[in-house]
Amino acid sequence: AHSFPTRRSSDLFPSHDKAADCLLQPMVGECLISTQNAEKFCYAGAGKSSMQDLQLQYRQLVTSGPMWGRGENLLKNKALEWEIDALSDFSAWLNSLELTGMQMDRRPALLTLHDLRWRWLNQSLELQFSLPAGCYATSVIRELIITKENTGLDEDSD
């Protein structure tokens, strides 16, 4: 049987803990998205809602990223402050998106493939999977084929 090499965030990012924390440990006030029905929830904080904590653990809720435009930003508290600060250097772009009529929305920051199937056909690899609306197959394929060898990182860079 063939298997894909596993790829950890530490293989790509020397300071992987910070990158992983942003995606896996939401801030209070962050917008979480249900992987079941795309419903959006405001994160109450660790221990405040055991249901949210459990759904995060099992990736039934995931953190989100902005699709900038007109309208209300769904983030609250520290999460809103953090996002505004992180995007402050891009105010001209954000204003342009608003002026063109784009509507503010959120997209999941993580995607879990539950039905990935693959097989080797001679020298070619055939992949099969389905994606929710708004997700791109090219992004999934890129993530599947990135390896330590083609990132330019040394073996000892952990």
N, C-alpha and C positions, 0 to 999 in steps of 0.2 A: 504494500500500500504506500502511496505517496502522501506526503504531508507538506504543507507550507511551513517555512521557518517562522517561528513566532517573532513578532516585532514589539519590543517594549518601548515606551516613550524614552527611557534612559538610553536607548540605542541612538536616538536622534537628537535629544536635547541633553547636554551635560547637566543643566540644572532642571532636570525633568520633574522634580517634585513640585516646583512652582507651576509648571504647565499642567500637570495632572491635577493639582489642587484646584485650579481654576475651573476645570471641567467636571471633576468628581465631587468636590466639596463646595456647594453653593454658599453664597453670602446671604445673610438675612435680607429679604426684600427682592431676591432674584426671581425672575420668571422661570418657572419649570414647565416643561411641556410633557404631556402624557404620550408615551409611545403607542398606546392603545387607540386613542381617539383624537390626538392633537389638542386636547383641552389644555388651557393655560392656568397655572396656579402661582400664587405668590408664596415663596418659601418663608415659613414661619421661624425657622432656626432649628438647630440640632436639639432634639429632645422636646421641642414644643409640640410636635405632631408626630407621634410614633408611626402613623400611617404613611406620612410623607417620607420619613426616614427609611422605612421598610421599602417603599416604592423606589426610592433612590438607590438603595442597596441592590435591588433586583432590576435596575434600569427600566422600570416602568415609568419613571419620571426622569427627565434629563435636563441639564442646564440649557440655556438658550443664548443665541447671539442676535444682534440687531439687524433688521432690514430697515434701514433708515428712511424716513419720510415724514409726512405730515401726520399729526395726531398724537395721542397720549403715549408716552413711554410707559410700559407696564412694570418697569422696575421701581422699587421703593428703597428708601433709607440708604444704607451704605452701598448697596449694589448700584443704585442710580448715580450716586456721587462718583463711584469708581468708573462706571462706564463713561460718564460725561468727561471725566479727567482723561481717560484713556483715548477718547476720540477728539480731544480739544485741538490737536494739531491738524485735524481734518475738517475744520469748520466750513471751509469753502466748499468742499465736496458735499458735506451734509446739507448745507444751504441749497446747493444746486439740486440735490435729490428732492428736497421739499418743494422747490420752485417748479420742478417738472411735474409735480402732482403725485409723486410716489407716496404711498401710505405706510405709516409706521407699522411694523409687524415684527415677530420674533420667529426664528427657525431653531430647530434642535441643534445643539453643539456636538452631539454624539449620535452615531447611528450604529445600531447593532444588526448585523445580518443574521436572520434566523434560518433562512432557507438556502444558504450558499451550497451549490453543488458544483463539482468540477471533475474533469477527467482528462487524461492525456490522450491525444490522437496523433500518433507518430511523434513529430517534433512540436506539435502545437498543444496548447492548453485551452480547453473549452470551459468556460465559466457560465453558470446559470444562477441568477438571483433576481429577486424583485425588490423594488424600492418604493417607499411612500412618495406621494406627490412632492415635488420641489427638490428631490435629491437627484444627484447626477451619477450615472454609472461610471463615468470617467474618473470621478473623485474616488470612488470605491476601488477601482482597478489600480489607481495610483497608490493608494494605501496598501493594497495587497502586495505590490511588487517592490516597494521601497525596502531596501536592505541596508545593513550597516556598510557593506562594501561600496554602495553608490551614494552614500551621504558625505563622504570625505572625512569622516571621523576616524581617529586612530582607535585601535583595539583597547588602548589603555586610557581612554578619555573619560571613563566613568567617574 
